[in-house]
Amino acid sequence: MLIHDDARAAALQARRPPAAALETVLGALAERFGDRFSRNRSVLDQHGHTRTQIRLEAPDGVVFPRTTAEVAEVVTLCARHRVPVIPYGTGTSLEGHVNAPFGGISIDTSGMNRVLAVHAEDLDCVVEPGVTRKALNLHLRDHGLFFPIDPGADASLGGMAATRASGTSAVRYGTMKDNVLALEIVTPQGDVMQTARRAKKSSAGYDLTRLMVGSEGTLGVITGITLKLSGIPEATAAGVCPFPSVKAACDATILTVQSGIPVARIELLDALQVRACNLYSKLGLPETPMLFVEFTGTPAGVAEQVESFGAIAEELGGGPFDWATRPEDRSRLWQARHDVYWASFTLRPGAKIISTDLCVPISRLADCVSATQADIAATGLVAPIVGHVGDGNFHLGLLFDDADADEMARVDAFLDRLVRRALAMEGTCTGEHGVGQGKAGYLAEEHPPAALAMMRAVKAAIDPLDIMNPGKILPLDG
């Protein structure tokens, strides 16, 4: 957990830009953008909102550009006066990515929301960063295509690229790093560049696209994205399958993946999370560990996948299946899965929540989830578990009372053990949420010194003034 104390506050204040430089930038932006620039306190607070335990650190101003040229203009001005720049999409990130610890200007790209081109024959499209995944799929529907990455929240595609997001369909379609073909970037100097062309593969030079995907706004501002698309499946089957234990559900997941069954989605909910979904989404499911599964393909292929999965589930004590055959029933089921963040509040009304994630090799998944459940029980916390378990990634929503000092001490210690458990199992501190501020303290444990030194060298080379989303990913004291 990120600690905010007086010493840290003083250190942050010392690294803020000089007041005169900041006022020059704020005045120039107000004159240039008019009502598309704001210093209103509620707008500033919204653009530092983190949905986490991390304290709000609002920017000094928010600008709403509509074109790449306007973004470049803002960045050039900020670079000239060494004022920080914080890219902002929809604000759904969970590790303090949009906070402004040193103040500065938030660049809200929500107004850059055009689908610029759809190349149906090439299975790709070009979009501006403010396009959300739901809006893109609505646009693509008449082409018989869809963009498969689904993190749950209706996030902006620029933000999804910046955090290397994934979600429920990652087991079948991969993550954003697998589905971004090229990016348009405004560099920290205010230049505009393309990271690649539309070709499906290239061996020409460094892979700048992969460098930028997951860089969390620390190396530039994403202003355009070329995305890989997929065809809408001919047939889809989805349903729920109960299991006698979390371990049995995890073992069924492992066997399913190892058997080569091309499952489209396979999501774990522990009994507590099922209870929350029943309360919030009125599902009426048995309150036992559950897998939400989906299979896609041809009708014959889907039937074969269902049969194979059913045999695995039965072998591990799972079942019976409850299949959602109608599209509206499938939508209701997956909407309930996407609403687990809000559903968790039903378990402890009035509490706050920390949503965190980690990822381990799939062979260690059952061990990690079982050990985490035992830790939750021993610590006396309320923390339902849910996860994209097909790739070893799981999440928990930890409910807490921040006015209870004893409870917060237990929360801190538990979260630390949670990450260290994943690292001890050769996993990672975050599978898809990203590092931001919240996980920056664990980078030195996950990566060797040489790797961190290379990351710092890349950051220093591309952003020597350290104006691009400073204080994220790399620890502040490095």
N, C-alpha and C positions, 0 to 999 in steps of 0.2 A: 504494500500500500504506500502511496506517496505521502510523505510526512510534511506538513506545513508548520514550521516553527518560526520564531522571531529571527533566527540567524538566516534561515532560507529567505524570508521576506526581505531582509536587508540586502542579501546577495542579489536578489532579483531586481531590487530598486537600483542598485549600483550599475546594473547592465542595461537599464532602460536608455533609450536615446536622449540626448540633451533636450531640455524643454523647448528651446528656441527652434531646433531642427524639427521636432515633432509638430509644433504650432505652424511652422512653414508648410509642412506637408498637409496638415489638416486644413489649413486655409486654402491651399491650392486645389485640393480635392473638392472642397465645398464650392469653390468658384467654378470649377470645371464640370462637376456632375450634378450640381443643384440638388433636386429632391431624390436623386439616386445616390446620395451620400448622407450618412446619418451619424450623429453623435448622441442621439436619444438614449437615455440610460436603459430603457427596456430592450431596445434593439441591440445595444452593446452586450447586455447580459445574455440575451438569446444566442448571440454568436460566440459566447464562451461556455454555453450550457454543455455539460458533459454526461448527464445521466449516470453519474458514478459517485463514489465517495470523495473524488478529487475536488478540491475547492475551486469555485469559479474564479477564473482569471480573465476578465473581459478585455477586449481590444479597446483602443482609443477612438477608433472610427471604423465604419463599415461602408464599403463602396459596392455598388451593384452594377458591374459592367455588362454590356450586351454583346461585345465583340472581342476577338483576340487582340485587335489593335488597342482597345481600351485597357485590357489587362496589361499589355506591354507598357502602356503609358503610365499606369499606376506603379508597376514594378520599377520602371526606370526612375520615376520620381522618388520612390522610397529608397532605392539603392543610392541615389545621389546624396541623400541625407542620412543614410544608415538607419532607416526605420524598418522594423520587422514587418513581414508580410505573412499572413496566415490564410491559406486557401480554405474555403468553406463550401460544402455542398448542401446537404440537408440537415446536418447536425445529428445524425444517428450513430456516430462512432461512440465507442464505449471506454476509451482509455485516455481521455483528455486531449485528443488530437487537435481540437479547435480552440483550446485555451490559448491565451496570449500572456505567458508569464513575464515577458518583458514589454508588454504593451504593443502598440503598432496598429497596422491596418488589416482588417479582415476583408478578403475579397470574396464576396458572395456570388457564386456562379449560377445561381438558380435561374437568372434571366437568360442565360445562354442555354436554351432548351430546345434547339432545333435538331431534327433528324436531317442531316445534310444530304445523305445519299444511301440508297439501298441497292446493292449489287446482288440481286437474287441468284443469278447464274454463278456467281463466285462464292455465294454463301458468306457475304460480309456486308457491313454497313459502316457509315461514318456519322458520328454524332457529336454534338457539343456536350460539355461536361455536366450541364445541369439537367439533361434528360434523365428521368428516373427509369428504373427497369420495367415498371408496370406500363409507363407511357410508351416505351419502346416496343414492348410486346403487343400492345394494342395497335400500334402503327404497323407492325410486321404481320399481323394476323392474316390479312388478305393476301399476303405473299406466300402463305403456307409455311412460314418460318417463325422461329422464336429465338430469344437469347436465353440460355438455360441457367445462368448463374442466379441463384435465389437466396440471398442472405436473410430473408424474412421481412425486414424493414424495406419500405419502398425507397431505398437509398438512391442517390444520384450515381450515375455511371462514372463520373469523374472521381467521386469519393470512393467508390468501389475499387477503381483502379489504384488509387493512391494508397489504400490500405490492404491491397491484395486480398480482397474479400472472396468468400466462397459461399457455402450454405448447404441447403438440404440436397441439392443435386450434384454436389462435388464428387461423390462416389462414381458417378457415371460420366460427367462432363468436365471434371477438373475444376480449377479455381480461376480467378481473373488472370493469373499469369499464363494460363493455357488458352485463354480466349481473347486476349488483346493482341492484335497484329501490329499496331503502330500507334504512336501518340504524337500529338502536336503539343509542344511545350513552350512556355515563356520562361526563359532562363533567369537566374538571379540578376543578370545584367540588363534584362529587358529585351533580349533578342528572342525571335520566334524561330523554332526549329522543328523538324520532323525527325522522329527517331528511326523510322523505317518506311518502306513502301508497302503496297498492298499484297505483294507476293506472299504465298503461304509459308515460304521458308527462304532463308538467305544465309550465306556464309560471309557476307561482306562487312568485315569490321566487328567492333565490339557490339554486343547486344544491348544497345541503349534502352530499348523498350523494356526489357526485363529489369534493368537497373532502375528505371523510373516507376515501374509497377511495384507498389509496396514501399515507396520512399516517403510516403506520408507528408508530401508537400515540403520536404526538407531540401529538395534539389531543384524545384521549379514548380510552376503552376500549370496543370493540365488544362488545355483549352480545346482539344479535339481528340477523339478516340476512334480508331478503326477496330471493329469487333468481329470476331468469328461468330457465325450464326449456325443454327441447326434446323433441320426440317421437323415440323410438328408430327409426332408419331401417329401412325395409323390407328393403333389401339393402346389403351391404357387401362391398367387394373390397379387399384389401391385398396388398402385395408389395414386392419389392426390385428395383432396377434399377441395375446397375453402369454406371460411366462411365469414360472414359479419363483424366479429370482432374477436379479440384475445379472448375475454371472451367467445364468442360462441364456438370457437374451443376448449378452455380449458374445458368448460362445456360438450362438446361432448366427450372429453377424459375421464372425470370423470364418465359420465354415461356408457361409454363403459366398463371401468374397473369394476365399481360397478355392472354391469349386468353380469359379469362373462364371457364375450366374450374373448376367449384366443388369443387376438391380439398378433402377433409376434413383430411388431414394430409400434409405433405411435409417430410421430415426428411433433412438431410445428415449423413453420416458420412464423414470422410476415411479414407484407407487405414489409418492407424494406429489410429483408433477401431474400425474393422471388425476389425482384428487383436485388439484388446482384447476385443471382444464375442465373437469366436470362442473365445478362451481362457476367458472367464468363463461365457458362456451356451451354448457348444457349438453355434454356428450353422452352421459349415462354409461360410461365404460366401467368395467370391473376395476377396482383400485388395486392393481397389481402391476409389476413391471411389464411394460408394453413396447412392442415394436410397431411403428407406423411404416408401412412399406409401399412401394409403388414399382410397377413393372411396365415397360413400354416396348413397342415394336409392332410386328405383325400380329394378327389375332392368334395364329398358331404359335408364334414365338412366345407371346405373353402367356398363353396357356401352359406351355412347357416350363417357363420360368416359375410360374405359380406352383406347379406340381413339384418341381425340384425343391423350392423353398419350403413348401409344406412338409415334405419328407424330412428335411433338416430340423424344422421346428418341432415336429412330432417326436423325433429322436431325442430332443432335449427337453421334452415335457411341455412344449408350447402348444397353444391352440385352445379352443377352436378359432378359426378365422372368422372375422366379420368384414365382409368385402363391401366396399362402396363402389357400386357399378355405375351409378348415374353421375354425370359431370358435376351436378350441383352438390351431391353428397361428397364427392372427392374434394371439391373446393371447400366445403365446410370442414372437412377433416384437416386439410392442410392449413386452413386459416386458423383453426384451433392450435395447430403446432406453431404457427408463426406468432400467435398471441401469448405464448407462454410467459413472456416478460410481464405482461399486464396481469395474466392469470395468477402469477405467483403472489401478488399482493393480497389475494383472497385468503391466503394462509395466515397472514398476520397483518390485518388492517392497521394502517397508520405507520407501518414500518417503512424504512427506506431499503433500497436493494442495490447490491453489487452484482453485476452480471460479468462473469469472467469465464475464460476458456483456456484450454490447454490441449495438447495433442501428443499421443504416444504411438509407437509402432503398434499396429493392430494386434499383434501377438501378445502385447502387454495390456491391452484394453481392459479385459475382465479384471485383472489384478488391480489396475489403477482405480477403476470405478469402485470396486469392492472395498479397497483400502480407504478410499475417500468417503464412502458411506459410513464406514466404521468410525472414521475420524469425526465426521459430522455428529454422529450419535454421542461419541465420547465427550465432545466439546459442548454439547447442549445447544447447538445452533439449529436454525431452520433453513435448509438449503436444498430445494428440489433440483434434481439432475436431469438434463436433457442433452442429446448430442447427435451430431452427424457421425454416428459410430462406424459407418462404412469405411471411413478413412482414419479412424482412431481419434477423432476430435469430439470432445464433449464439453458441455457448459454447465455451470450451476448458477442459480440465482440466490445469493445469500442475503437473507432478510435481517435487518439489524435496527437497533435503536441507538442513534449516535449520541443521545444524552446519557447513556449508561456507560460509564468509563470502564467498568469491569467487562462488560460485553464487548466493547470495542477492542480491548486488549486481547480477548479471545479470538475475535475476528481477525485481527492483525496476525496473530500467531498461526491461525488456521490457514489463511491465505498464503503465508510464507511456506508452510509445510506442503500445501497443495502444489505450488510451483516446484519445490525441491523434489517432491515425489515424482513428478513428470520428468524432470531433468535426470533423476537417478535411473529412470527407465528408458533413457536415451530419447526422451521426447523433447518438446519445446514449451516455453512459457506461454506461447500464444499460437494457436493454429490458424486463426482468421481475424480476430479482433484487432491485431496490430499491437505495437509497442506503445506509441504515444508517450505520455508521461507515466502512466500507471505501471508499466512493466520495464521501464528503462533500467531500473536497478538490478535486473536479472541478466542483462546482456553480457556482463563480464563473466557470469557463471555458465552461460550457454555457449559462448564463443571464446576461443583461445585469444590471448593477447594480440597475436599477429593479425587475426581476423578483425578485431576491433580497431587496431591501428590502421588497417587498410580502409575500413569504413570511414574513419576520421580523415584519412588522406583524401578519399573521394569527396567527402563533404567540403573539405578545405579547398580542394582544387576547383570544384564547381561553384561553390558559394563562399568565397574567401571572406566576405564581410559578415557572414553568418546572419543574414537577414531572413532566410526562408524557413519559416516555422521553427524558429530556434527553441531549444529545450525539449525537443521530441526525439525519440529513438535512442540517441546517445546520451548517457548520463551527464548531468550538468557539471559534475565535479571531475570529468575526464580531461 
